[in-house]
């Protein structure tokens, strides 16, 4: 297929639920909490319940689209587990390596994600990431998955200070892309959340690929059930 039939020159990716399987992230949390409970003689069920509750409250407490870091959330949630027992929490230097190790061990990609990213890269498609994630967490994930070399840049909510669909997330990414000659109409966003990814991208002039029916809606230009459909949508040989 020639470049004259190419529809898009750039693909912008979300991470959680698109590149990385969310179930694998939750499995990492569960493994961490089980090991934490065992190491510090805590009730496993109560540990998980208290940690997940505190983490959820941390993220919900943000003002509008203000981003609250996952790193701070893990700290607050782990401290809450011990405080509920009337105990002083251990230093972060003791539990953080356990969390990182467990997260890396369970990490999996969505079916077709890796081969699609590599196929687009080989075809010369500009690729970048726009994701509600901590910068270090994104870097760790891509390093573990061997994907870091395929993205021109990664725009994280931690760096911008806001989460999608805040236009500042997309403006930041598009500003970086513009340095490489990429205009919004040349790009397409791949996301699994309609309000955050699809509508957010569309408002800034990007086309949008909804990954899964839950992300589908009038602002979606394409809907895919398999990420391996993306090269054809972009206009390259699969």
URWO-V879728 format. One record per pair of residues at least 24 apart in sequence whose ideal C-beta (glycine too) atoms are under 10 Angstrom apart, sorted by the first residue. I is the first residue (numbers start at 1). J is the second residue. D is the distance in whole Angstrom. If there is no record, write none. Layout:
I:J:D, I:J:D
//
This chain:
1:123:9, 1:231:9, 1:232:9, 1:234:10, 1:235:7, 1:236:6, 1:237:5, 1:238:9, 2:235:9, 2:236:10, 2:237:10, 3:123:9, 3:124:9, 3:235:8, 3:236:9, 4:235:9, 5:235:5, 5:236:9, 6:123:9, 6:124:10, 6:125:8, 6:186:9, 6:234:7, 6:235:4, 6:236:7, 7:186:9, 7:188:8, 7:207:8, 7:221:10, 7:222:10, 7:232:9, 7:233:7, 7:234:6, 7:235:4, 7:236:9, 8:120:10, 8:125:7, 8:126:9, 8:182:10, 8:185:9, 8:186:6, 8:187:6, 8:188:5, 8:206:9, 8:207:7, 8:209:9, 8:221:10, 8:230:9, 8:233:8, 8:234:5, 8:235:7, 8:236:9, 9:124:9, 9:125:7, 9:126:6, 9:177:10, 9:180:9, 9:181:9, 9:182:6, 9:183:9, 9:185:10, 9:186:4, 9:187:7, 9:188:9, 9:234:8, 9:235:9, 10:120:10, 10:125:7, 10:126:4, 10:127:7, 10:128:7, 10:152:9, 10:173:10, 10:174:9, 10:177:6, 10:180:8, 10:181:10, 10:182:5, 10:183:9, 10:184:9, 10:185:10, 10:186:6, 10:187:4, 10:188:7, 10:189:10, 10:206:9, 10:234:9, 11:116:9, 11:117:9, 11:120:6, 11:121:10, 11:125:6, 11:126:7, 11:127:5, 11:128:8, 11:129:10, 11:151:10, 11:187:7, 11:188:6, 11:189:8, 11:190:6, 11:207:10, 11:209:8, 11:230:7, 11:231:10, 11:233:9, 11:234:6, 12:126:9, 12:127:8, 12:128:5, 12:129:7, 12:130:5, 12:131:10, 12:151:10, 12:153:10, 12:155:8, 12:170:8, 12:173:6, 12:174:9, 12:177:8, 12:182:10, 12:184:10, 12:187:6, 12:188:7, 12:189:5, 12:190:7, 12:191:9, 12:197:9, 12:201:7, 12:206:7, 12:207:10, 12:208:9, 12:209:10, 13:113:9, 13:116:10, 13:117:8, 13:120:10, 13:127:7, 13:128:7, 13:129:5, 13:130:7, 13:131:8, 13:147:10, 13:150:10, 13:151:8, 13:154:9, 13:188:10, 13:189:8, 13:190:5, 13:191:8, 13:197:10, 13:209:10, 13:211:10, 13:227:10, 13:230:10, 14:129:8, 14:130:7, 14:131:5, 14:132:8, 14:133:9, 14:164:8, 14:189:8, 14:190:6, 14:191:4, 14:192:6, 14:193:8, 14:196:8, 14:197:5, 14:198:10, 14:201:10, 14:211:8, 14:215:10, 15:113:10, 15:129:6, 15:130:9, 15:131:4, 15:132:8, 15:133:6, 15:137:9, 15:138:6, 15:141:7, 15:142:9, 15:154:9, 15:156:9, 15:191:10, 16:110:10, 16:131:7, 16:132:8, 16:133:7, 16:137:10, 16:138:10, 16:141:9, 16:192:8, 16:193:9, 17:110:7, 17:191:8, 17:192:4, 17:193:7, 17:197:9, 17:211:7, 17:212:8, 17:214:9, 17:215:9, 18:109:9, 18:110:6, 18:113:7, 18:129:10, 18:131:9, 18:189:10, 18:190:6, 18:191:6, 18:192:5, 18:193:9, 18:197:8, 18:209:9, 18:211:5, 18:212:9, 18:215:9, 18:227:8, 19:109:6, 19:110:6, 19:113:5, 19:114:8, 19:116:9, 19:117:7, 19:129:8, 19:131:9, 19:138:10, 19:141:8, 19:142:8, 19:145:8, 19:147:7, 19:151:10, 19:190:9, 19:211:10, 19:227:9, 20:107:7, 20:108:7, 20:109:6, 20:110:7, 20:113:8, 20:131:9, 20:133:9, 20:138:10, 20:141:6, 20:142:9, 20:144:10, 20:145:8, 20:147:10, 21:106:9, 21:107:8, 21:108:5, 21:109:6, 21:110:5, 21:111:8, 21:113:9, 22:108:10, 22:110:9, 22:192:9, 23:106:9, 23:108:8, 24:103:9, 24:105:10, 24:106:5, 24:107:5, 24:108:4, 24:109:8, 24:110:9, 25:103:7, 25:106:8, 25:107:7, 25:108:9, 25:137:10, 25:141:9, 26:52:9, 26:106:9, 27:102:8, 27:103:9, 27:105:9, 27:106:4, 27:107:9, 27:108:8, 28:99:8, 28:100:9, 28:101:9, 28:102:5, 28:103:4, 28:104:8, 28:105:7, 28:106:4, 28:107:7, 28:108:10, 29:55:8, 29:74:9, 29:77:9, 29:99:8, 29:102:8, 29:103:8, 29:106:9, 30:102:8, 30:106:8, 31:98:9, 31:99:9, 31:101:9, 31:102:4, 31:103:8, 31:105:7, 31:106:6, 32:74:9, 32:78:9, 32:95:8, 32:96:10, 32:98:6, 32:99:5, 32:100:9, 32:101:8, 32:102:4, 32:103:7, 32:105:10, 32:106:9, 33:77:9, 33:78:9, 33:81:8, 33:98:10, 33:99:9, 33:102:9, 34:102:9, 35:95:9, 35:98:5, 35:99:9, 35:101:9, 35:102:7, 36:78:7, 36:81:7, 36:82:10, 36:90:9, 36:94:10, 36:95:6, 36:98:6, 36:99:8, 36:102:9, 37:81:8, 39:90:9, 39:94:8, 39:95:8, 39:98:8, 40:81:9, 40:82:8, 40:85:9, 40:87:8, 40:89:9, 40:90:7, 40:94:9, 40:95:9, 41:85:10, 41:87:10, 42:81:7, 42:82:8, 42:84:10, 42:85:7, 42:87:9, 43:81:10, 43:85:9, 46:81:8, 46:84:8, 46:85:9, 47:78:10, 47:81:5, 47:82:9, 47:84:9, 47:85:9, 48:81:9, 49:81:9, 49:84:10, 50:77:8, 50:78:10, 50:80:6, 50:81:5, 50:82:9, 50:83:9, 50:84:5, 50:85:9, 51:76:10, 51:77:5, 51:78:7, 51:79:10, 51:80:7, 51:81:5, 51:84:10, 52:77:7, 53:77:8, 53:80:8, 53:81:10, 53:84:10, 54:78:8, 54:79:8, 54:80:4, 54:81:8, 54:83:9, 54:84:9, 55:80:9, 59:132:10, 59:163:9, 62:162:9, 62:163:8, 64:162:8, 64:163:9, 64:166:8, 65:132:9, 65:157:9, 65:160:10, 65:161:9, 65:162:5, 65:163:5, 65:164:8, 65:165:7, 65:166:4, 65:167:9, 65:168:8, 65:169:8, 65:196:9, 65:200:10, 66:157:9, 66:161:7, 66:162:6, 66:163:8, 66:166:9, 67:132:7, 67:133:9, 67:134:9, 67:156:9, 67:157:4, 67:158:6, 67:159:9, 67:160:7, 67:161:6, 67:162:6, 67:163:5, 67:164:10, 67:166:9, 67:169:9, 68:157:9, 68:158:10, 68:163:9, 69:133:9, 69:134:5, 69:135:9, 69:136:9, 69:137:9, 69:156:10, 69:157:8, 69:158:5, 69:161:10, 70:132:9, 70:133:7, 70:134:5, 70:136:9, 70:137:6, 70:157:9, 70:158:8, 71:96:9, 71:134:5, 71:135:10, 71:136:7, 71:137:8, 71:158:8, 72:134:9, 72:158:10, 73:134:9, 74:99:6, 74:100:10, 74:134:10, 74:137:10, 100:136:10, 100:137:10, 100:140:7, 100:144:10, 103:137:8, 103:140:8, 103:141:8, 103:144:9, 104:140:7, 104:141:9, 104:143:9, 104:144:5, 104:145:10, 105:144:9, 107:140:9, 107:141:6, 107:144:6, 107:145:7, 108:145:9, 109:141:9, 109:145:6, 109:147:8, 109:227:9, 110:192:9, 110:211:8, 110:212:10, 110:226:9, 110:227:6, 111:225:10, 111:226:7, 111:227:7, 111:228:8, 112:224:9, 112:226:6, 112:227:4, 112:228:4, 112:229:8, 112:230:8, 113:145:9, 113:147:8, 113:190:10, 113:211:10, 113:227:5, 113:228:9, 113:230:10, 114:145:7, 114:146:8, 114:147:7, 114:150:9, 114:227:9, 115:227:8, 115:228:7, 115:231:9, 115:238:9, 116:190:9, 116:224:10, 116:226:9, 116:227:5, 116:228:6, 116:229:9, 116:230:5, 116:231:7, 116:234:10, 116:238:9, 117:145:9, 117:147:6, 117:150:5, 117:151:8, 117:227:9, 117:230:9, 118:146:10, 118:147:8, 118:149:10, 118:150:7, 119:228:8, 119:230:9, 119:231:5, 119:234:9, 119:236:7, 119:237:8, 119:238:7, 120:150:8, 120:230:7, 120:231:6, 120:234:7, 120:236:7, 121:147:9, 121:149:8, 121:150:5, 121:151:9, 122:150:10, 122:231:10, 122:236:9, 122:237:10, 123:231:7, 123:234:8, 123:235:9, 123:236:4, 123:237:7, 123:238:10, 124:236:9, 125:150:10, 125:187:10, 125:188:10, 125:230:10, 125:231:9, 125:234:6, 125:235:9, 125:236:7, 126:151:9, 126:152:6, 126:153:10, 126:177:7, 126:180:6, 126:181:9, 126:182:5, 126:186:8, 126:187:8, 127:151:5, 127:152:6, 127:153:9, 127:187:10, 127:190:10, 128:152:5, 128:153:5, 128:154:7, 128:155:7, 128:173:6, 128:174:9, 128:176:7, 128:177:6, 128:180:9, 128:182:9, 128:187:9, 128:189:10, 129:153:7, 129:154:4, 129:155:6, 129:156:8, 129:173:8, 129:190:10, 130:154:8, 130:155:5, 130:156:8, 130:157:9, 130:160:9, 130:164:7, 130:169:6, 130:170:6, 130:172:8, 130:173:5, 130:174:9, 130:189:7, 130:190:10, 130:191:8, 130:196:10, 130:197:8, 130:200:8, 130:201:8, 130:206:9, 131:155:7, 131:156:6, 131:157:7, 131:158:10, 131:163:9, 131:164:8, 131:169:9, 131:173:10, 131:191:9, 131:197:9, 132:156:8, 132:157:4, 132:158:9, 132:160:10, 132:162:9, 132:163:4, 132:164:6, 132:166:10, 132:169:8, 132:193:9, 132:196:7, 132:197:10, 133:157:6, 133:158:7, 133:159:10, 133:163:9, 134:158:5, 134:159:9, 135:159:6, 152:176:7, 152:177:7, 152:179:9, 152:180:6, 152:182:9, 153:177:8, 153:179:9, 153:180:9, 163:196:8, 163:200:10, 164:189:10, 164:191:8, 164:193:8, 164:195:8, 164:196:4, 164:197:6, 164:198:10, 164:199:9, 164:200:5, 164:201:9, 165:191:10, 165:193:9, 165:194:10, 165:195:6, 165:196:5, 165:197:8, 165:198:9, 165:199:6, 165:200:3, 165:201:8, 165:202:9, 165:203:7, 165:204:9, 166:196:9, 166:200:8, 167:200:7, 167:203:6, 167:204:6, 169:196:9, 169:200:7, 169:201:10, 169:204:9, 170:197:10, 170:200:6, 170:201:6, 170:202:10, 170:203:8, 170:204:4, 170:205:9, 170:206:7, 171:204:7, 173:201:10, 173:204:9, 173:206:9, 174:201:10, 174:204:6, 174:205:8, 174:206:8, 177:206:10, 188:221:7, 188:222:8, 188:230:8, 188:233:7, 188:234:7, 189:220:10, 189:221:10, 190:215:9, 190:222:9, 190:224:8, 190:227:8, 190:230:7, 190:233:10, 191:215:6, 191:220:9, 194:218:10, 194:219:7, 194:220:7, 195:219:9, 198:223:10, 207:233:9, 209:233:6, 209:234:9
//
